[in-house]
Amino acid sequence: MVDLDIDFVRAQFPAFRHPLSAEWIHLENAGGSYVPAQVIDILHEFYISSKVQPYGPAGPAKAAGEAMDRGIELVPATFNCGSDELSLGPSTSQNTYVAANALRALMNNGDHVVVTDQDHEANIGAWRRLSETGIFIDEWKVDPETGLLSVDDLEELLTERTKLVCVTHASNLAATVNPIAAIAKLAHAAGALLAVDGVSYAPHSSIDVKTLDCDIYMYSMYKTFGPHVGAMFVRGELLDQLANQGHYFNSADRTKRLTPAGPNHAEVAAAAGVVDYYDAIHTHHGLAAGSPNERIAAVFELFGAQEATVMAPLMNYLNQADVRLVGSPSVDHNVRAPTIAFVPDGATPETVVGHLATRGIGVGHGDFYAKRLVDAMGIGAAGVVRVSMVHYNTATEIERCIEALAEVL
């Protein structure tokens, strides 16, 4: 297997050449990644040439529609789904609320929905609100020491009244990969659907909803090197059964059933740039040909190897430091994503983050909208320090981060 050409990768991102951002080491990627030129160029061209109502016969309107269609055509490859199973909304949080409203029509009063206390609130709050309409909510609880979920605990929660299981693929704090295919098997055997939040997993690994056998899968493109768009897969047969959330005259169009408002034209078009970026990596490294999803999977194999290289020294350091780690201590990229959250013993999270900022390193602190996980683990209101990497981060950047942490921990 070839190694990721990190110089080529970083050359695709204008942020590494900008006078402001180039001075910083960006290690808060779980909050939002940098964007490659492939995305920026589409967005720039759209705004200067065709920022009009799309799909009309006039030149700019025609170009706008074609650019949007290209985004809708390419993004499904990131799920390995059909183009009519894709919905693009303003964010994953809003997509989840829309999906929850649409699913409620398939449930009866007294039915059950399983949620975890590990997830980002976006994949908890919307489903929990169904309790206001006669649905029972069962909580799949984490181990309060590690922040991890046990599939055995889920099995005990499932009943004939369970209609939906909602779980994260990898928590934005615990970051440990949950066994989605195994969870899907349990949920489906109980007659329930499975909705997966992939926001914190999608920047690090390829997605194949067919292999995972989930019914709904969501992620945020602004965390996978794209514009601020929420991408959502809903299995086609299920989508046909859901209550239409869009305009009544669009109800026959699957791609519009879960979009109550019109899409952000320019950002839908720019979403294609994410796949263009993956294709540029694929071509540059001479990877084997295949389907669009197979090409993306091959690219993420390169990304994963790079992330494992940069994650290992930091994780090894923290495993020996006076900190409390959230999630698995493993350095195996197949076990956890390179998002590392910890509670420092000798300093506040705010102090640690502030010190790293003086060393030109950007990380975050708080609960990151995973307040239920923080509370379940007995972590105080100050929250955690979060250091989150992606494939464009380098070993040298992590060395500098470890040096800065050693000064303050």
LUMLUM-623686 format. One record per residue: residue in one letter; x, y, z of N, C-alpha, C in turn. Coordinates in steps of 0.2 Angstrom, whole numbers, plus 5000, padded with zeros to 4 digits. Example, Ala and Ser with C-alpha at 12.3 -4.5 7.8 and 13.67 -1.06 7.14 Angstrom:
BEGIN
A506649725039506249785039506649845039S506449895035506849955036506450005039
END
This chain:
BEGIN
M500449945000500050005000500450065000V500350114996500750174996500550225002D501050265003500950315009500550375006L500150405010499850465009500350525007D500350555002500850615000500550675004I500850685010500550735014500650805011D501250815007501350875004500850894999F500650844995500150844990499450864993V499250834998498650845002498650915004R499150935008499151005010499151055005A499351044999499351084994498651104991Q498251054993497551064990497151114995F497351135000497051175005497351245006P496951295003497251355004497351385011A497051355016497151375023497851375025F498251325022498951315024499351365021R499151405017499551455014499251525015H498651535019498451595021498851625026P498951695026499351725032499151715039L498451705040498251695046498251625048S497851585044497851515046498451475046A498951495041499551455041499951465047E499851505051500251515057500051465063W499451435062499151395067499151325065I499251285071499051205070498351195072H497951175067497251165068497151095070L496951085077496851025080496151025083E495651065080494951055082494551045076N494850995072494450975066493750945067A493650915073493050885075492450945075G492651005076492251055076492151085069G492551065064492451095057493151085054S493251055048493851045045493951105040Y494651105038494751155032494451125026V494451175021494151155015494651155009P494651105004495051104999494851154993A495351164989495151214983494651184979Q494551124978494051094974493351124976V493251124983492551154985492551224984I493051264986493051334986492951354979D493251324974493251344967492551344965I492151284966491451284964491051334967L491151344974490751394977490851464975H491551484973491651544971491351554964E491451504959491151514953490451524953F490051484957489351484958489151554960Y489451584964489251654967489351704962I489951704958490051754953489751744946S489451684945489251674938488451654938S488251624943487551594942487151594949K487251644953486951654959486251684958V485851634954485151654952484651594954Q484051604953483551554954483751494949P483951434951484151384946483651354942Y483851314937483451274933483051314927G483151374926482851404921483151404915P482851424909483251414902483751464901A483751524905484351574904484951544906G485551564903486151534904486351524911P486351584915486551574922486151524926A485451534925485051484929485151414927K485251404920485451334918486051304921A486551354921487251334924487151314932A486751354935486651344942486251274943G485751264940485451194940485951134939E486351144934486751094932487351084938A487551134941488051124946487651094952M487051114954486751084959486651004958D486450994952486250924950486950884951R487450914949488150874950488250854957G488150904962488250894969487750834971I487150834969486650784970486850714967E487150714962487450654958488050624962L488450664964489150644967489150624974V488750654978488750644985488550574987P488050544984487850484986488350424986A488950444982489450394983489750394989T489750444993490050445000489650405005F489050385003488650335007488550265004N488750264997488550204993487850194993C487450244991486750244991486550274984G485850264982485650294976485550364977S485550404972485450474972484750494975D484250454974483550464976483550444984E484050424987484050414994484450464998L484650514995485050574998484550634999S484650655005484350725006484950775009L484950835006485450885008485050935012G485250945018484850995022485351045025P485151095029485651145031486151125036S485951065040486451045045486150975047T486550935050486350865053485850875058S485950925062485450935068484750945065Q484650995060484051005057483750945053N484250905050484050845047483750795052T484050795057483750745062483050765065Y482950825066482350845068481750835063V481950845057481450835051481350755051A481850715051481750645051481350615057A481450645063481050625068480350645067N480150705065479450715063479150675058A479550655053479350615048479150545050L479650515055479550445057478950445062R478750495065478250495070477650465068A477450475061476850455058476850375058L477450345058477450275057477350235064M477350275069477350245076476650255079N476550215084475950215088476050245095N475550275098475650295105475850235109G476450235113476650185117477250145114D477350165108477950135105478650165108H479150125107479850145111480350165106V480750215108481350235104481950225109V482450195106483050195110483550245108V483850285113484350335112484950325117T485550345116486050335120486150405124D486550395129486850455132487550475130Q487750445125488450455122488450505117D487950515113487850555107487950625108H488150665103487950735102487250745103E487050805106486350815107485950815101A486250825095485850825089485550755088N485850705090485550635089485250615095I485050655100484750635106484050675106G484150745106483650785108483050775103A483150775097482550765092482150705093W482550655095482150585096481850585103R482150615108481850625114481250665114R481150715110480550755110479950715108L480050655105479450615103479150595109S479450595115479050575121478450625123E478550685120477950735121477350715116T477450665112476850645108476650575109G476850545115476650475117477050425116I477750435114478250385113478650385119F478850315121479250305127479950305124I480450335128481150345127481550295131D481850245129482350205133483050225132E483450235137484150265137484650205137W485050205132485550155132486150185135K486350165141486850205145487550185144V488050235144488750215144488950195150D489550165150489950145156490150215159P490050225165490150295168490950305169E491350255168492050265169492350275162T492150245157492450245151492150285146G491450295146491050325141490850285136L490950215136490850175131490150135132L489850115126489250075126489350005125S488949965128488949895128488349865124V488449825118487949805114487549755119D487749725124487349685128486849725131D487049785133486549825137485949845132L486149855125485549865121485149805120E485349745120484949695119484449685124E484649705130484149705136483549755135L483749805131483249865131482649845125L482849805120482449795115481849755116T481249775114480649745115480249745109E479649705109479249715103478949785102R478949825106478749895106479249945103T479849915103480449965100480349975093K480350035091480250045084480850085081L481350105085481850145082482450135087V483050125085483650135089484050185086C484350235090484750295087485450295091V485950295087486650285090487150315085T487650345089488250375085488650315082H488950325077489450285074490150285078A490350355080490850365084490750435088S490750425094490550485098491050545097N490850605097491250665096491750675102L491650635108492050645113492450575115A492050525115492250455116492650425110A492350445104492750435098492850355096T492650315100492750245099492150215095V492350175090491850155085491450105087N490750125087490250075089490150025083P489949965084489849905079489149915076I489149955071488449975068488149915065A488549875061488249815058487949765063A488249755069487949715074487349745077I487349805078486849845081486249845076A486349845070485849845065485449775065K485849725066485649655066485149645072L485349675078484949665084484249705083A484349765081483749815080483249785075H483549755069483049735064482749665067A483049625071482749565073482249585078A482249635081481749665086481149695082G481249705075480749745071480849815072A481449845074481549915074482049935068L481950005067482350035062483050065066L483550075062484150105065484350165061A484450215066484650285063485350295066V485850315062486550325064486750395063D487050425068487450485067488150475066G488350495060489050475058489450545057V489250595061489650655060490350655062S490450615068491150615070491550555067Y491250515063491550455060491750465053A491250505049491350515042492050555040P492350595044492950625042493550575042H493450515045493950475046493950405042S493350385040493250315037492750325032S492750285027492250285022491650245024I491050265021490450235024490050195018D489850135020489450095015488850075019V488250115018487650095021487350025020K487549995014487349935013487649885017T488349885018488649845023488449855030L488349915032488149935039487449915040D487049905035486349885035485849935039C486049995039485650045043485050075039D484650105042484050135038484150205037I484450245042484550315041485350325043Y485650365039486350385041486450455039M486750495044486850565043487550585045Y487850635041488450665043488450735040S488950775043488950845041489550855037M489450885031489950895026490450945028Y490250995032490751045034491351015039K491250955041491750915045492050865040T491850855034492150815029492450855023F492750915025493050955020492650985015G491950995017491551025012491151085015P490651115012490251165014489751145020H489451195023489051185028488351155026V488351095025487751055022487750995026G487150975028487050905031486750855026A487150805026486950745021486650695025M486050665022485650615025485450565020F485650495022485350445018484750415022V484250405018483650365021483550315016R483450245018483350195013482750205009G482750195003482250214998481550185000E481450125002480850095004480550135010L480950145015480750185021480550255019L480950285015480850355013480150365010D479950315006479250315003478650315008Q478850285014478350275019478250335024L478850375024478850435029478350485027A478150525032477650575031478050635027N477750655022478150705018478250775022Q478850795022478950855026479050915021G479050905015479150955010478450985007H478551025002477851044999477550984996Y476850994997476450934995476550914987F476650964983476750944976477450914974N477850914979478550884978478550814982S477950784984477950724988478250664984A478150664978478350604974479150604973D479450664974480150664973480550654980R480850594980481150564986481650624989T482050654985482550694987482250764990K481650774990481250834992480850814998R480750755000480250735005480450755012L481150765013481350785019481750845019T481550895015481850955014481251005014P481051035020480451075021480551145017A481151165017481351225014481751215008G481851265004482251254998483051255000P483451214996484151204998484551264997N485151265000485551314999485951304992H485751334987485951324980486751314979A487051364982487751364981488151304984E487951294990488251244994488051174992V487451164989487351094986487851084980A487951134976488351134971489051114973A489251154978489951144981490151084984A489551044986489650984989490050934985A489950944978490250904973491050904974G491250964976491950974977492350924982V491950904987492250854991492350784988V491950764983492050704980492650714974D492650774972493250794967493850794971Y493850814977494450814981494750734982Y494250694984494450624985494650594978D494350614973494650594966495350614965A495450674967496150704966496650664970I496450644976496950604980497050534977H496450504974496450444971496850434965T496850484961497250494955497950504956H498150544960498750564962499150504965H498850464968499150404971499150344967G498850344961498750284957498450224960L497850244963497550184967497050144961A496950084963496550044959495850074957A495650064951494950084948494450044952G493850074952493250044955492650084955S492150064958491550104958491750174962P491350224962491450284965491550274973N491150234976491150214983491850174984E492050134980492650094981493250144980R493250194976493750234975493850284982I493250304984493250344991493550294996A493350234997493550185002494350185001A494550174995495350174995495650234997V495350294996495650354998495650355006F495150335009495050335016495550285019E495750235016496250185018496950225019L497050265014497650315015497550365021F497050395021496850445026496950405033G496650345034496650315040497350295042A497850275038498550255040498850325042Q498750375039499050445041498850465048E498150455049497850475055498150425061A498250365059498450315065499250335066T499550365061500250385063500350445067V499850495066499850555070499550545077M499050505077498650495083499050455089A499450405086499850355091500250395096P500750445094501150475099500750515104L500250545102499850585107499450545112M499150485109498750445113499250415118N499850385116500350355120500550405126Y500650465124500850515129500250525134L499650535132499050545137498950485141N499050425138498950365142499450365148Q499950405148500450405153500450465158A500050515155499950585159499450575164D499450635168498950635173498250665170V497950625167497250645164496750585164R496150605163495650555163495450555155L495550495152495350495145494650475144V494250505139493550485137493650435132G493350375132493350325127493950275128S494050235123494550185123495250215122P495750185126496450215126496850185119S496450145115496850115109497050165104V497650145101497850185096497750155089D497350105089497050075083496550115079H496650135073496250175070495550145068N495550075068494950035067494550035074V494850055079494450055086494250125088R494650175086494350235088494650285083A494250345082494450395078494950445081P495350485078495850525081495550585084T495050575088494750635092494850615099I495250655102495450635109495250685114A494750665119494550705124494750685131F494950725135495250705141495150765146V495150745153495050795158495750795162P496050855162496750855165496650855172D497150835176497150825183497450885186G497950915184498250975187498051045184A497651045180497451115177496751105174T496451165173495751165170495751155163P495251135160495251125152495351195149E495051245152495151315149495951335149T496251325155496951335155497351305150V497251235149497651195144497551225137V496951235135496751265129497051335128G497051375133497351435132498051435131H498451385135499151385135499351355128L498951305125499151285118499051345113A498551385114498451445110499051485109T499451495115500051535115500551505111R500551435110501051405106500851395099G500251425097500051425090499651365088I499351335093498951275092498251285094G497751265090497051275091496751215093V496451205099496051145101495451175105G495051135107494451155111494351125118H493851165121493651135128492951145129G492651105133491951115135491551045134D490951045133490550975132490450965125F490451005121490450995113489750965112Y489250995115488550965114488450895116A488950865119488850795122488750805129K488350845132488250855139488050795143R487550755140487350695143487950645144L488350645140488950605141489450625146V489550695146489950725151489650715158D488950725159488650715165488650645167A488550595162488550525164489250505167M489750535165490450515167490650555173G490150595176490350635182490850685181I490950715174491450765173491150835174G491450875177491150935179490950985174A490751045175490451085170491051115166A491651115168492151135164492251095158G492051035158492050985152492750955151V492950945145493550915143493950955138V494650935138495050965132494950915126R494850945120494750895114495250915109V495650865107496150875102495950825096S495850855091495550815085495950825079M496150765076496550765070496150735064V496450755058496250725052496850715048H496750685042497250665038497850715036Y497650775036498150825034498550855039N498450825045498850845051499550805050T500050825053500750795052501050775059A501450735059501850705065502150765068T502450815064502750875067502250915071E501650925069501150955072501050925079I500950855079500850825085501350825090E502050825088502550835092502550895096R502350955092502351015095501751025100C501150985099500650985103500850945110I501150895109501350855115501850895119E502350935116502750975120502351035123A501851055120501451115124501051085129L500751025128500450995134500850975140A501450955138501950935144502150995148E502051055145502251115149501651135154V501051115152500451135156500151085160L500251015158499850965162500250945169
END
